Amino acid sequence: MKMKTIKILAAIVTHNRKDLLARCIDHINNQSRMPDSIVVIDNGSTDDTQATLEERGVRSIKQDNLGSAGGWKRCIQVALDEDFDAVWLMDDDGFPDVDALRILEENLSPGISAVSSVVLNENDNNKFVFPFPVLDKNLSPVLFSFKRKIRKLDKLKKISNRNSFPFAHFFNGALIPISSIDSIGAINDMYFIAGEEVDYFNRLSSIGEVRSILSAFHYHPDVSKRSWSKLKFYYFIKNTIILNRKQYRFFLVRDISTIVIALSRIASRNGLSSFFSYLIGKDCRIFYNAIYRGLLGKIGKDFNG
């Protein structure tokens, strides 16, 4: 049974990406099912973001840079304060297909706690920007398997027994009913810039199904070569270790995998000099502190460079 027509807020978090933000807004304004309102949370931008928003007549809330988690938390608070029925969340660098919101709304039904678009490479619409994990019988990402990732849409469609898959990459076109938010609460902004999406996915999964809808598309730049800041590297390791121990089995194996993934991405995206700097050089304190504080469960904003 499909839900009745609902009041939807489209909410975008942005930081210093005014041109990509403008593209995202233009695609929201071209939806076959228009959202009932749009709000942009400006996370401390120092470029011409505000001027871009004024040109398009889009409402914005400017705040200090509270990280992605602080941005999503503010988006949800606006939806709660203004009595929306659902909030459609997305980052500033991607953009939705013309029918994305209509299809997502059609797939909200009792027992579904959230739905999300699949995130496709804007230059290759069969390739995922964020590959989907192969899932075990408990719907957790597999560890002990030769094939652990699904990288293409046509492959995912072949293994799905319907037009959806029980996993989602937040927040690139996730549509979340306010009833779900009332049940689990808002984003935990203590994660700051990494891990909040995994935490929220798992919390939503505890009250119902979270599904990616395979006919709802969100387009996004390829991030496979995008360099990582020290901040991103630190919080990815620390927060993922915390989440491994909080939410998954075989957390020690997952911790090792997290560290290998982080170092591999630094080597491929930032170069070997950065890799060795984190491992044995001047930045090694960042690397080892991230592991140590993650093992201690020290959630919160504590990066000191």
Secondary structure, DSSP 8 states (H G I E B T S, - for coil): -------EEEEEEESS-HHHHHHHHHHHTT-SS--SEEEEEEES--SSHHHHHHHHT-EEEEE---HHHHHHHHHHHHHHHTT-SEEEEEESS-EE-TTHHHHHHHT--TTEEEEEEEEEETTEEEEEEEEEE-B-TTSSB-SS-S--EEEEHHHHHHH-SSSEES---TTEEEEEEHHHHHHH-S--GGGTTSSHHHHHHHHHHTTSEEEEEEEEEEEE---TT----HHHHHHHHHHHHHHHHHH-SSHHHHHHHHHHHHHHHHHHHT-HHHHHHHHHSTTHHHHHHHHHHHHTT--SS----
